């Protein structure tokens, strides 16, 4: 793997404060951030930003999160965000999102429409009113968070949505009534109208041809889908390179960015293969083991290398930051007590080591130099003054004023 698609070269011209070329000057470039989104579930940020900032345990956890990732997913499950109609938990989610943004991280809201963890109070309404309230919810929340959250999982797990029968919920009702494609089109149009500049994702765990066909139908209907979300909760074992490449081939042809939105690899025993719905496997204790932690680190490294190398992939998100989060699984980067697991060090080595550029260049007589490195934001300095460069592969000469 060359990762050349993740690298860029640019010509820079270094100028002093008066606009004069800085000739024959040694310049240092230090990458500060990646364009690629290395993400993780940021549910802990909600706890930290709402009463735990002075708690040493939570401060340690968030410092470790910020050290590793540049992209976080925060929870907007309707049933929890607005358990009482008209009383959303706006402040707590805004506190968490602003905390992440203030620390230079991008934030995604997840999700705006989903049949699971749906608001029970919707069930008292007829189907048309339910749909109207869903669209109103999207307008309200996307508008309110614009500039803080500009990436959204607009609709979640649509493939199964009209067939979901584990319990009654309002979103399955309207999906059955109006159909998958119309529902997708309407929720995306509502999100687009609320924030035209937002990146809007469709998201699913069903990565079969059924999902691909649904996406095709939705795009043909005019749904403004901006990226395709792909979940890989691998509680029953690592998918492996062959399966991951099969998934990539299935979805790369749409020409849309691919976001691997929810990824879990466990560091304990694997969930039994006969379990169909992962939610059905919930046991009192699911311990992490040394052997499992070594396996988890190896598998994450292979998967991340493969995905980082693919030109259509723009984001990869680990779902659980600490063990015991979703389904009690040992799928985190940290143990429950904040102990750093091998997978954390492996990702750190890749994201902040192998894939981060630090270099020196010397300008010519016209103050020019060619720089090459991984795409992202760089600090440019001559030792006394500092400027910022975005190395994005757009070409042309970039003036740097020191």
N, C-alpha and C positions, 0 to 999 in steps of 0.2 A: 504494500500500500504506500503510495507516494504522498497522499493528502494534498496534491498540487492544487486541487480545486478549492482548498481552504487557504491558499497562499496568494499573495498579490505582490506586484512590483510597481513602484512608482518613482518618478523623477521629482526630487524636491529642490527648491532654491531657497537657501537660507539667507535671511536678511537681518540687518541690525535694526535698532529702533528708528533710525533715520531712513530706512529703506534701502540701504546700501548692501550690496552683495558681500557676504562673509566668505572671503576666498581662503582656500587652503586651511580650512578649520576642521578639526576633529569633532565630530558630533556623535552623541550617544542616543540611541533609541531603545526605550524600554516599554514593552507591551504592558498596558494596564488592564485591558479588557478584550475579550473575544467578541466578534460579531456573532459567532455560533452561540446558540442558547444551550448552555449546560445547566439543566434545571433539576429541581427537587420540589416535592410537596412542601409548602411553607405554612402548614396548618399550625405549627408551633409558634409562628410569628404572631398569630392571633392571641395566643395565651400570653406571650412575652410582652406585646405592645399594650395589653390591657390589664396591667396590674402586677406584672412579674419582672419589670425592668431592673429592680434592685435585688432580685433573688439570684444568688450566685449560681445555682443549678441552671436556671433558665438563661442567664446571661452567658454561661459557658456554652450551652447548647446553641444559642443563636450566633455566638462568635464562630463556632465551628461550622455552622451552616454558611455564614457569610464568607468564610475563608475559602469555601469550595465552589459555591454556585453563583451564577449571575442572573438566575431566572427562577421565579417562584410561583407556584400555583396556590391560590387561596380559595376557600370553600364558600360557594354561594348556593348550596343546596336549599331549595325554596322552603322546604318544611322546617328547616332549622334557622334559616335567615329571617323568615317571616312566619313564626309559629302562630301569631295572632294577626289576622288580616289588618293591614294598614299600619303595622308596627314592626318594620324591618329592623334588623340589627345593623343599621347603617354605621354607627359610630365605631363599633369594634372592628368591622372589616376595613373601614377607612383608616383607622389607627394603624392596623397591621400593614395595609398596602402602602401607606405613606412612609412608614418605617423602612420598608424594603426599598422604595424609590429613593428616599433620602440617602440610602446607603448604596446607590448606584445600580440597583437591581431592576430588571423588568418584571412585571407582574401579569399573571393571567388569572381571570376569574373563571371558576368552574362550578357547575354549568348553569346556563340560563334556563334551559328547558330539559327536563328529565322526568321519567315516570317514577323513578325511585326517589325516596326522601322528598316526595312531593308534599305540598301543603294540603293537609286534610280538609281545611275549611273550604277548599274549592269544590268539594263534592256536593255541596248544597245547591250549586248552580247548574243550569242547563248547559249543553255543550257549546253553544255559541257564546254564552257569557264566559265560560271557562277560557275559550280561545281569546276572547277580548281581554280578559284579565292577564293571560299569559303575555300577550303583546304589550299591554300596559306595563307589566312588570319589567319587560326588556327595555322599553323606552325609559322608564324611571331609573333603573339601575345603571344601564350603560351610559346614559346622560350624566348621572350624578358622579360617576367615577372617571369620566373622560379626562385624560391628561394624567391620571394616576394609573388606571388600568386601561390599556388600549389593545389588549389581546383577550379574546373570550372563546371558551368552548360554548358555542351557541346552543347546540343540541347534542344530547348524549345518548348513544346506544339506540339509534332509531331502527336498526334491523329487527330487533326483538320487540320494539315498543308496542305495536298493535296486538301482539300475541302474548304479551306479559299477563300471566294469570295467577300470580302468587297472592296478590291482594288487589282490591279495587283501588284505582287512583284516577285522578282527573285527566292526566295527560294521555294515558292509554285510551281513555274514552274518546278524546278529541282526535287522536291519531286514527282510531278505528273509523270515526265519523267522516273525517276529511281526507284521510289517506296520508301516507308517509310524505310523498313529494310535496303536496300542498302545505302540510305543516312545516316541513323544512323550509320551503320557499318563504312562507309568511314570517317565521321567526328570524330568518336571516335578513329579510328586508327590513324588519323592525329594528334589528341591531345596526344595520347599515345606516338607516335613517337617523338613529340616535347618535352615532359616531362614525361618520363617513371614512375617517382615517384608520379605523380599528382593523386589526387582523382577526378575522372571524373563522373559527374552525368548526367542522363537523367532527364527531369523535365516536369511536366504537371499539369494542373488544372483538367483534365478529369480523375477522380480517379475510373472509372468504370472498368468492365471486359475488355473493349476495350484496355485500357492502359496496363492491366496485360497481355493480349494476345500479344500486341505489344512488350512488354519487353521480353516475352518468345521467340517470334520469333527472336528478335535481339540477344539474348543470344545464341540461337541455331545456329545463323549465325556467331557467333564468335565475336560480338561486345564487346570490353573490357569495359563494363559498371561497374563502381566501386561502385555506390550507386544510390538509387532511390529517386528522388525528388518528393515531394507531396505538392501541393499548396492547401491552404484552405482560399480563400478570402471570408469571411463570412459576407459580407455586408447585406445579406438578413436574417441574424440570425445565432446564434450559432448552430453548427452541433450537439453538445451534445455527451455524452459518448457512447451511443449506436452506433451512426453513425461513430464516430472515431474508435471504436473497430472493426467495420465492415471493415473500410479501412485498419486497421492494419492487420486483418486476410487475406485480399485479397493480400497483398504485402509481408508479412513476410516470406512466403514460398520460396521466391527466395534465401534466405540466404544472401542477400546483406544489407548493412546498409541502414536505412531509414532516410532521411532528410526531415523534414517538412520545406520547403524552403521559402514559402511566406504565412504568416498568418496574417489576419486582422480581428479584431472584433471592431465594431463601438461603440462609446459612445454617439450617437445621435439617431435619428429615424432610423428604418431599411429601406433599399431599398425595394420598392414594389416587391412582389413575382412574378408579371407577367413579370418582366424584364428578358430577356434571356441572353443577353450579358451585363455584368456589365458596359462596356464602354458606353452603351446607356443612362445611368442615370448620367447626369452631370447637376447640378443645381447651381444657383448663390451662395447660402449659405447653408451649412449643419452644423448646430451648434451642439456642444457638450452640454449635459445637466447633472446636478447633478445625476439624476436618471440613465441616460445612462452610466455615468462614474462608478457608483457603479456596474451596471450590467456588464460592460466591465471587471472590475477587478475580479469579481466573475468568469466569464466565462474563462478568461485567466488562473486563478489559477486552475480551474478544468481541463482544457485542458493540461496545462503544467505538472501538477501532473501525469495525465494519461500517457502522452508521455514520461516523464522522467522515469517512472516505467517500460516501455516496453524495453526488452533487445535488440531489433533490432534498436531502434531509437538512433541516435548518434547526432542529431542536430535539434534544433527548432529555426526558425528565424521569428521574428516579422517584417513585411514588412515596415511599416511606423514608424519612430521615432517620428515625430511630426504630428499633425493634419493638414489636408488640402493638403497632399502630393498627393497620387494617387486618382484621381477622386474627389478631394476636400473633401474626407470623414474624419470624426473625428475618425480616427482609430489609432492615435499615442499614444505613451507613455507620450508625452508632448503636451500641448496646443500650438497653433501657437506662443504665446509670451514666450515660454519656461517654462510656469507654469507646475510643476510636477503634473500629474494626479494620481488618486488612483491606477491605474494599474501599474504605475512605482514603487510605494511603495510596492505593492503586489509582484511583481517580485523580487524586491530588498530583501524583507523578505525571499523569498524562496532561491534565488541563493546565497545570501551572508549571510544568517542567518541559516535557517533550514537545508540547504544542504551544509553547509561549516563546516569543522572539525577544532576544536582547542582543544588540549588535552595535558596532561602531562603524561610521563611514567618514570619509574625508572629502570635503567639498573641493571642486576644481577652482580655476581662476575666476569663474563666473558665479561662484557660490552654489554650484549644482552638485548633486550626488544622486546615485540610484540606490533605493532601499528596497529590500525584499523581506517578507515575513508573513506570519499568519495574519489573516484579516482581523482588524480590530482597532482599538484606540491606543495610541502610543504617546508617551512623554518624550519630547525631543529636547535635549539640553546640550549646551557647550560647557557645562560645568559651573556656570554662573547664573544663567538664565534658562527658563524652561517654557516650552510651548507644546501644543497638542496637535497630533496628526491622526487623521482617520485613514488608515490604509485599507481601501475597499476595492481596489482593482478597477476603478473607473477610468484610469488613464490620464494623460495630460500632466502638466507640471504643477505641483502644489507649492505655493509660497509659504515659508515658515518664518515668522517674525520673532526673533529672539531679543 
